[in-house]
Structures are given as structure tokens and as C-alpha cells.
């Protein structure tokens, strides 16, 4: 029945996330660490020229990860085929992330969440776009070049290269895109902050 079907689907997603979390990037020395994490969902996305592809099917993502044995920055660079791995709502991943999430909520008084993006060398995930919320980009490993554009005209304003430890603030509505630079994979956290209609922010 419907209840059994939903339980079966939940188990499939839960098993995938548990398995995939063992191959999640979380450090500069070893991009994939064998530690379980808690996050909401995973996707793969890449932009090649004017074409952007996206995979959200968990079974396909798991098959890709295991089939290519992605275990470090080198194997991701050689066999990742330009795909960016995107983990949604990773602020629940561990004690430190939850503490940072709570601290930001206490500071701003606004809701938000963390997403993680792992990109192989010289690759681009999302195409030019803008977000309806503010974003703080926290560069964790590797380098990434962010191109910022004028609203409306989409004329380029500047390029900003982030290295580990750098933070970039992107106000809501600013068109942008990013590409990993250098010979190492790039890992960054995107901290979303949602300014509601009834806040003074």
C-alpha cells in the first residue's frame, strides 16, 4: 500500500545517504573521509559551454561514485568528468556545523542553511544565475574563481578568486557563476540567509 511504498522509498534514500556520506569531501588533505554525515539530499551538476546537466536520482549518483571509485582529489580530477557534487542542508552534519548554524541564527535572527559544493579542477557546476537570498561563500579547500555580473545587463563586474579560509558575501539578486581554478578540487560551503518581509535586515 501507500504507507509501505513510502517506507521503502525512505529506506532507499536513507541507505544511499548513509553509503554516500562515507565518500563526502571534508578536508584538504583527504577529500573523502570515512565518517558518516547527516544531510538532506545530494545532486550532481555540471556546465559545459552553454549546456548544464543535473542528476538528482540517488541511485544514479551512487552508481557513479562507486563505479569510478572516487576516493581523493586525484581520482576526482581524473574520473569525475567535470561533475560538481552538491550536498543540501549539511548544517546538520556534525556538532561543529550545528553550532555554527545556531551562532549565525543567533547573530542575524534569520533562518538559513548550509550547502556544500565539491568541484573537480577547472570545472563549473551551475551556470550564470542569481539567488533570492543572501549567500556567504566559505572556501574550505582548493581555489575557486567567482565571476560577478551587473543585475539586468549581466555585464561582468569582476572576478574574485577564493582560497581556503576566504569568505565572499553575495547579496540576493547578484548574478554570479563560479569555476574551480588550479590543479586541486574545490570545496566550499554556501551559507544561505533568508531576509523575510518583516525583518529590518
TORFI-961135 format. One record per residue: x, y, z of N, C-alpha, C in turn. Coordinates in pm, 1 decimal. Atoms other than C-alpha are relative to their C-alpha. Layout:
BEGIN
R         nx         ny         nz        cax        cay        caz         cx         cy         cz
R          X          Y          Z          X          Y          Z          X          Y          Z
...
//
This chain:
BEGIN
R         nx         ny         nz        cax        cay        caz         cx         cy         cz
R       83.7     -119.8        0.0        0.0        0.0        0.0       87.4      125.0        0.0
R      -73.5     -126.0        7.1       96.4      369.5        2.1       99.5       14.1      114.4
R      -88.8      -11.9     -116.4      245.7      351.7      354.0      125.8      -84.4      -18.8
R     -114.8       88.7       23.1      467.9       57.0      263.2       89.3       57.1     -108.4
R      -78.5      -58.0      108.4      575.6      228.5      -60.3       85.3      115.6       49.8
R      -73.9     -113.5      -52.7      676.8      543.4      127.5      114.2      -46.0       89.7
R     -105.5       52.7      -87.1      871.5      341.9      385.1      113.3      -58.2      -83.4
R     -100.7       57.8       87.6     1050.8      156.8      104.6       83.1      109.7      -65.9
R      -70.7     -111.7       62.0     1138.2      485.3      -68.9       91.2       68.2      100.8
R      -81.6      -62.5     -103.4     1261.6      635.1      258.2      124.3      -83.3       27.3
R     -114.3       87.3      -26.3     1484.1      330.9      320.2      102.1        9.6     -112.8
R      -90.7      -12.7      113.7     1629.1      360.5      -32.2       82.6      128.7       10.2
R      -69.8     -127.9      -13.2     1714.8      728.2       20.6       94.2       -2.6      119.5
R      -82.6        5.1     -120.7     1843.8      666.0      374.8      125.5      -82.7      -22.8
R     -115.5       86.7       26.9     2069.3      380.0      259.6       99.2       68.5      -92.1
R      -88.7      -72.0       91.5     2205.2      592.0      -25.3       79.2      106.6       73.3
R      -68.4     -108.0      -69.8     2285.0      886.0      200.1      103.6      -54.2       97.7
R      -95.4       60.5      -92.7     2449.8      659.3      455.5      124.6      -47.0      -73.7
R     -113.5       50.1       76.8     2668.4      498.0      189.3       80.2      114.1      -61.0
R      -68.4     -110.5       66.3     2745.3      819.6        4.8       76.5       85.6       99.0
R      -64.3      -85.8      -99.1     2833.0     1002.5      324.5      139.4      -48.1       35.7
R     -134.6       50.6      -24.7     3137.0      777.0      356.8       98.6       52.8     -102.8
R      -85.2      -52.3      106.8     3268.4      940.2       39.5      -16.0      150.3      -17.3
R       25.9     -143.6        7.8     3195.2     1303.1      122.0      127.1       78.5       30.2
R     -117.5      -82.7      -20.9     3461.7     1567.4       94.7      -11.5       76.4      130.4
R        0.2      -74.8     -123.8     3558.7     1717.1      429.4      142.1       33.3       44.7
R     -134.0      -36.2      -42.1     3918.5     1827.5      426.5       91.7       20.8     -117.7
R      -92.9      -30.2      108.7     4212.3     1949.4      222.0       93.4     -117.1      -26.7
R      -95.0      108.8       18.7     4443.3     1653.1      283.8      -68.1     -123.8      -59.9
R       74.1      115.3       50.5     4183.6     1377.7      226.1     -141.7       45.4      -32.6
R      129.7      -56.4       37.9     3885.1     1496.5       27.6     -116.9      -87.7       43.1
R      108.6       87.5      -41.7     3677.8     1190.6      109.2       39.2      -69.6      130.3
R      -30.9       52.5     -131.8     3671.5     1095.5      476.3     -105.3     -103.1       39.1
R       92.2      109.2      -30.8     3518.1      771.0      604.9      -75.1       27.9      130.5
R       79.0      -37.3     -116.5     3283.5      940.2      851.3     -140.7       30.3      -47.3
R      138.2      -23.6       39.2     2905.0      935.9      832.5      -39.2      144.6       27.1
R       50.0     -135.9      -14.8     2738.6     1273.6      780.9     -151.3       -0.6      -14.5
R      144.6      -13.8        9.4     2382.0     1395.2      802.1      -31.1      119.0      -89.6
R       41.6     -107.6       88.0     2244.5     1595.9      512.1     -130.2      -42.1      -67.4
R      135.1       26.9       49.3     1913.6     1620.2      326.9       -1.6      -74.0     -133.4
R        1.8       61.2      132.2     1993.6     1526.2      -33.4      130.1       29.4      -72.0
R     -121.0      -19.3       79.3     2267.3     1505.4     -295.5      -37.8       12.6     -147.1
R       19.7      -16.4      143.6     2290.2     1612.2     -659.4      136.2        8.2      -67.9
R     -117.3      -21.2       83.1     2544.5     1617.7     -941.4      -38.4      100.4     -107.6
R       29.8     -101.6       99.6     2563.7     1917.0    -1174.1      129.0       43.1      -68.4
R     -116.4      -50.2       72.5     2799.5     2040.1    -1445.6      -46.6       87.3     -116.0
R       25.2      -88.7      112.2     2809.2     2316.1    -1705.0      115.0      -11.6      -98.1
R      -98.9       10.1      107.2     2991.2     2255.7    -2033.1      -46.5       91.0     -112.7
R       42.8      -97.3       99.5     2971.1     2557.0    -2263.1     -133.8       60.4       39.9
R      132.7      -54.9      -28.8     2606.6     2660.8    -2282.0      -95.9     -104.6       54.7
R       85.1      109.9      -45.0     2475.4     2324.3    -2160.7       25.1      -32.0      147.3
R       -9.1       38.5     -140.4     2403.3     2239.9    -1796.8      -77.5     -128.8       22.5
R       62.2      128.4      -30.9     2329.3     1884.1    -1684.2      -11.4      -15.7      150.9
R       21.2       20.9     -143.1     2192.2     1778.6    -1347.4      -55.5     -139.8       23.4
R       47.6      132.0      -39.8     2142.8     1439.4    -1183.3      -43.1        6.6      145.4
R       51.6       -1.4     -137.1     1923.9     1412.2     -874.8      -41.3     -138.9       46.4
R       38.0      135.8      -35.9     1846.7     1040.7     -883.0      108.7      -61.7       86.9
R      -99.5       48.4      -95.4     2019.2      892.5     -579.7       67.4     -129.4      -45.4
R      -58.8      125.4       47.2     2071.3      551.9     -737.9      106.4       26.5     -106.4
R      -97.3      -33.4      103.9     2248.4      706.0    -1038.4      125.0       63.1       59.4
R     -115.2      -62.8      -64.7     2470.4      917.0     -812.7       85.6     -105.2       69.5
R      -73.4      106.2      -69.6     2563.6      614.8     -600.8       75.8      -87.5      -98.2
R      -65.8       81.6      102.3     2641.0      413.4     -914.5      122.7       71.2      -56.0
R     -112.9      -77.6       51.1     2865.5      692.8    -1044.3      116.0       -0.2      100.1
R     -103.9       -5.6     -103.2     3055.3      722.9     -713.7       73.4     -132.9       12.5
R      -62.4      130.1      -21.4     3115.3      351.4     -672.3       66.8      -52.1     -126.8
R      -56.9       48.5      125.1     3179.5      280.1    -1039.0      135.1       60.6      -31.2
R     -126.3      -68.0       30.1     3461.9      533.6    -1059.2       94.2        3.1      119.6
R      -84.2       12.0     -120.0     3596.6      468.0     -707.5       63.7      133.7       36.8
R      -50.1     -132.8      -36.9     3628.6      837.9     -623.2       38.9       -0.4      147.1
R      -48.7       12.9     -136.7     3846.2      838.9     -312.4       86.6      116.9       44.3
R      -85.2     -112.0      -37.4     4058.2     1155.6     -322.4       -7.8      105.3     -109.8
R        1.5     -108.4       96.7     4120.8     1479.7     -509.3       52.4      -45.8     -136.2
R      -58.5       46.2      125.9     4332.5     1300.0     -772.3     -100.0      -82.1      -81.7
R       95.5       83.0       73.8     4067.8     1040.2     -861.7     -121.2       82.4      -43.9
R      109.4      -88.4       41.4     3800.4     1309.6     -867.4       39.1       78.5     -124.6
R      -47.6      -75.3      115.7     4012.0     1511.9    -1110.2        6.1      -87.7     -125.1
R      -17.6       87.0      114.9     4077.0     1211.7    -1335.5     -129.9      -63.1      -48.4
R      117.9       78.6       35.8     3740.7     1036.7    -1325.9     -132.6       69.1       33.5
R      122.9      -68.4      -37.8     3490.7     1297.2    -1204.6      -79.1       57.2     -115.4
R       67.4      -44.1      122.4     3404.7     1401.5    -1562.2      -61.4      140.0       12.7
R       45.1     -137.5      -11.9     3361.8     1763.3    -1456.0     -123.6       21.1       86.4
R      120.8      -11.2      -81.2     3071.7     1691.7    -1220.7       27.7       66.2      134.5
R       -0.9      -56.9     -134.6     3014.7     1907.4     -912.7      -98.7      -77.7       85.2
R       87.4       70.4      -93.9     2873.1     1719.5     -615.5      -53.9      100.4      101.0
R       69.8     -100.7      -79.7     2619.3     1923.2     -423.8      -78.7      -69.8      110.8
R       69.3       57.0     -115.4     2504.2     1828.5      -72.2      -85.9      108.3       64.0
R       98.2      -96.3      -47.9     2194.6     2002.2       59.2      -19.0      -10.6      151.9
R       25.4      -10.5     -143.9     2149.1     2116.9      421.0      100.6      -80.0       83.4
R     -104.1       69.7      -75.8     2482.1     1997.3      559.9       24.1       62.1      137.0
R      -19.0      -58.6     -133.3     2448.3     2222.0      867.2      -38.8      -98.5      110.5
R       32.8      103.9      -97.9     2316.1     1909.0     1039.5      107.2     -108.1        6.4
R      -98.7      106.6       19.1     2633.3     1715.9      955.2       69.8      -42.7      129.1
R      -72.6       34.7     -121.2     2816.0     1732.7     1287.3      -18.1      111.1      103.5
R       18.6      -94.3     -111.2     2839.6     1918.8     1617.4       49.7      139.6      -36.6
R      -57.4     -129.9       33.3     3062.9     2196.1     1481.3      -88.1       76.4      -99.5
R       86.2      -64.8       98.3     2834.7     2267.0     1184.3     -130.1       47.2       64.1
R      124.0      -39.9      -68.2     2526.6     2272.1     1404.7       24.4      121.3       88.2
R      -32.2     -114.4      -84.8     2699.4     2512.6     1642.9       15.4      127.4      -82.3
R      -15.4     -116.2       86.8     2795.2     2745.8     1356.9     -135.9       46.7      -51.2
R      134.7      -33.2       48.5     2441.5     2731.8     1218.9      -78.6       73.7      108.3
R       72.0      -64.7     -110.3     2298.3     2820.5     1561.0       56.1      139.3       28.1
R      -62.7     -129.7      -26.8     2550.3     3102.8     1609.0      -42.8      104.1     -102.6
R       43.6      -93.3      103.6     2457.1     3258.8     1275.7     -146.3       38.1       17.8
R      141.1      -30.8      -26.3     2088.5     3230.6     1358.0      -12.1       98.9      116.0
R        4.1      -89.7     -115.0     2152.4     3397.6     1695.5       50.3      139.6      -36.6
R      -56.1     -128.8       39.8     2357.1     3673.8     1527.3      -96.4       78.8      -87.8
R       84.9      -69.5       95.9     2120.7     3755.5     1241.7     -148.3       -0.8       37.6
R      141.6       14.8      -28.8     1790.9     3639.5     1382.3      -78.5      -40.5     -123.5
R       60.8       37.9      126.8     1718.6     3496.6     1036.4       23.5     -148.2      -26.7
R      -15.7      140.4       34.2     1667.5     3147.3      900.2       99.4      -16.2     -114.4
R      -95.0       27.8      107.1     1910.0     2981.5      661.4       51.0     -141.8        9.5
R      -55.4      134.3       -0.1     2106.1     2669.5      581.4      133.0       -4.2      -72.1
R     -129.9       18.9       63.0     2440.0     2532.9      457.7      -11.4     -104.7     -110.5
R      -15.8       98.2      106.1     2504.2     2359.1      126.4      149.1      -13.3      -30.6
R     -140.7       24.2       31.7     2835.9     2203.7       22.6       14.8      -33.3     -147.8
R      -26.9       21.5      142.2     2983.5     2203.7     -329.0      143.8      -48.6      -17.8
R     -130.7       57.7       30.7     3272.7     1979.6     -433.9       16.5       -4.0     -151.2
R      -19.6      -13.4      144.4     3408.5     2061.2     -781.0      140.5      -44.2      -38.3
R     -134.0       39.6       44.1     3697.3     1892.0     -965.2       72.7      117.3      -65.0
R      -77.9     -111.1       56.3     3978.4     2107.2    -1110.5      -54.9       49.4     -133.7
R       36.8      -66.4      125.3     3888.7     2355.9    -1386.3     -138.5      -40.5      -50.5
R      136.0       39.5       34.9     3519.5     2269.9    -1380.3      -99.5      101.8       56.2
R      106.1      -91.3      -41.4     3195.4     2465.3    -1342.6     -126.7      -80.5       26.5
R      124.5       67.6      -32.9     2881.2     2345.1    -1168.2     -119.9       72.6      -58.7
R      117.0      -75.6       42.9     2597.8     2595.3    -1200.4       36.2      103.1     -106.5
R      -19.7     -106.5       97.2     2561.8     2831.7    -1495.5      -28.9      134.2       66.1
R       29.0     -133.5      -52.2     2517.2     3208.5    -1450.8     -141.7        3.7       57.0
R      129.2       -5.1      -66.4     2234.2     3261.9    -1202.7        6.2       99.3      115.1
R        3.5      -80.8     -121.8     2122.6     3468.9     -905.2      -90.6      -68.9       99.7
R       77.6       62.1     -107.3     1977.6     3362.5     -571.6      -95.9      101.2       62.0
R       95.5      -91.0      -63.7     1669.8     3509.2     -399.8       32.9       30.2      145.3
R      -42.1      -20.4     -138.6     1857.7     3507.2      -68.0      147.4       37.2        3.2
R     -142.0      -30.7      -17.6     2192.8     3632.9       62.8       78.8     -129.2       17.9
R      -85.9      117.6      -12.4     2482.6     3388.6       47.1      138.2       42.7       48.1
R     -139.0      -13.0      -41.8     2812.5     3373.4      236.5       73.1     -124.4      -50.0
R      -78.1      110.9       53.1     3065.2     3157.4       49.7      122.3      -19.6       88.7
R     -113.8       32.3      -87.5     3316.0     2987.2      283.3       87.3     -101.7      -72.5
R      -88.4       89.1       75.9     3605.9     2839.5       83.5       76.6      -90.3       96.5
R      -60.4       97.0      -91.2     3731.4     2521.1      251.3      127.8      -62.7      -55.2
R     -117.4       64.7       60.1     3977.7     2362.9        6.8        7.2       36.3     -147.6
R      -17.4      -36.4      139.9     4124.9     2440.4     -334.0      -33.8      146.3      -25.5
R       30.2     -138.5       39.4     4061.8     2763.6     -524.5     -121.4        2.8      -91.5
R      115.5      -16.0       87.9     3750.8     2891.6     -697.0      -11.8      145.1      -43.0
R       14.3     -134.7       54.9     3703.2     3191.6     -925.1     -148.1       31.4      -17.3
R      138.8      -44.0        7.1     3372.6     3373.9     -883.7       -9.7      122.0      -91.1
R       24.6     -110.8       90.8     3250.4     3598.1    -1164.4     -132.8       65.5       37.9
R      118.6      -74.4      -41.7     3004.8     3869.4    -1057.9      -44.7       91.6     -113.3
R       55.3      -73.8      112.5     2773.7     4046.6    -1302.3     -100.6      104.6       47.0
R       95.7     -105.7      -28.2     2555.9     4355.5    -1313.2     -142.7      -53.9      -14.8
R      140.0       39.6       10.8     2187.2     4299.2    -1244.8      -62.3       64.4     -123.3
R       69.0      -54.0      117.0     1973.2     4342.2    -1554.3       80.1      -14.5     -127.8
R      -80.7        2.8      122.7     2251.9     4387.4    -1811.1       89.1     -123.1       -9.5
R      -89.6      115.2       -6.7     2462.0     4089.4    -1698.8      139.6       31.5      -51.8
R     -137.5      -36.7       31.5     2779.4     4283.3    -1773.4       89.2      -39.2      117.4
R      -87.7       46.2     -107.8     3074.0     4139.6    -1580.4       52.9      118.1       80.5
R      -53.3     -101.2      -90.4     3172.9     4345.7    -1276.5      144.9      -31.9       35.6
R     -135.6       38.4      -41.6     3476.2     4149.9    -1160.2        8.4     -150.3       17.2
R      -28.5      138.2      -37.9     3636.7     3812.0    -1091.7       65.1        1.5      137.8
R      -55.3       10.8     -135.2     3714.9     3711.5     -733.6       47.9     -143.0       20.4
R      -56.1      132.8      -24.0     3947.2     3419.6     -655.9        1.8      -27.4      150.5
R        2.3       38.9     -141.0     3879.4     3245.5     -324.2       97.3     -114.2       24.4
R      -89.3      105.5      -45.4     4143.3     3038.2     -146.5      -47.6      -45.5      137.8
R       48.7       50.1     -128.3     4095.7     2828.9      169.6        5.4      105.2      111.4
R       10.7      -98.0     -107.6     3978.3     3048.7      456.7      -66.6      129.4      -42.6
R       63.2     -122.2       49.0     3833.9     3323.1      232.8     -151.8       -8.5       12.5
R      146.0       -9.8       -7.2     3473.5     3442.1      264.9      -45.9      104.2     -101.4
R       57.5      -92.1       97.7     3265.2     3605.6       -9.3     -147.6       19.1       32.4
R      140.4      -30.3      -24.7     2933.7     3780.9       55.3      -69.6       32.7     -132.3
R       77.9      -22.4      121.1     2678.9     3764.8     -228.6     -140.2       44.8       40.0
R      136.0      -45.8      -31.4     2370.1     3982.6     -173.8     -102.3      -65.6      -92.6
R      106.6       57.6       81.0     2040.3     3847.3     -300.4      -13.9       75.7     -131.9
R       24.8      -62.0      129.0     1985.3     3910.2     -670.6      122.1       29.9      -84.2
R     -122.2      -27.4       76.5     2350.2     3946.8     -777.7       32.1     -120.3      -89.8
R      -32.8      111.7       89.2     2414.7     3731.7    -1089.3      145.7      -43.9       19.2
R     -134.7       50.5      -22.0     2717.4     3507.2    -1048.4       13.5     -141.3      -54.9
R      -33.2      137.8       31.6     2889.6     3187.3    -1155.5      142.1      -23.8       50.2
R     -130.3       31.5      -58.5     3198.1     3005.3    -1031.5       62.6     -119.8      -70.9
R      -74.7      110.0       59.8     3468.9     2777.5    -1168.9      122.2      -28.1       86.3
R     -119.0       35.7      -76.6     3736.4     2585.4     -981.9      123.7       34.7      -80.8
R     -124.4      -38.8       67.0     4088.2     2702.7    -1060.7      117.4      -70.7       66.9
R     -114.3       73.3      -53.4     4424.7     2539.1    -1014.3      -13.2     -148.6      -26.6
R       -6.4      143.8       25.5     4508.3     2169.8    -1006.8      -68.7      -84.1      106.5
R       65.5       74.1     -107.9     4315.8     2075.7     -692.1     -150.7       20.0       -6.5
R      144.5      -13.8       -7.3     3947.5     2013.5     -636.1      -36.4      110.6       98.0
R       46.5     -110.6      -83.9     3748.8     2293.1     -475.6     -117.4      -45.1       86.1
R      111.1       25.5      -91.9     3523.8     2260.9     -172.0      -39.9      131.1       66.3
R       46.5     -117.6      -72.9     3309.7     2544.5      -42.5     -136.6      -25.7       61.1
R      132.0       -0.8      -61.7     3012.9     2593.0      186.6      -72.8      125.8      -42.7
R       84.7     -115.2       30.2     2730.4     2820.0       76.9      -98.4       15.9      115.8
R       87.1      -27.0     -114.6     2561.2     2971.3      382.3     -109.9       94.6      -45.8
R      113.6      -79.4       45.0     2215.9     3095.7      284.0      -65.3       70.7      117.0
R       68.7      -78.9     -102.7     2048.6     3372.1      483.8     -124.0       61.3      -64.5
R      127.6      -43.6       56.7     1682.0     3447.0      419.9      -54.2      119.7       77.6
R       54.8     -121.4      -59.8     1565.6     3800.9      487.5     -148.3        7.2      -31.8
R      145.2       -1.4       19.5     1189.1     3798.1      538.9      -54.4      140.0      -16.3
R       65.4     -129.4       21.3      941.7     4074.7      470.4      -11.8       81.1      129.2
R       26.0      -69.4     -125.6      911.3     4156.0      838.6      125.3       17.5       84.9
R     -124.7      -23.2      -72.4     1278.5     4193.8      930.8       57.8      135.1      -39.2
R      -65.8     -127.5       27.6     1492.8     4504.8      946.8      130.4      -20.2      -73.0
R     -127.4       31.1       64.0     1784.5     4326.8      776.7        1.6       48.4     -144.9
//
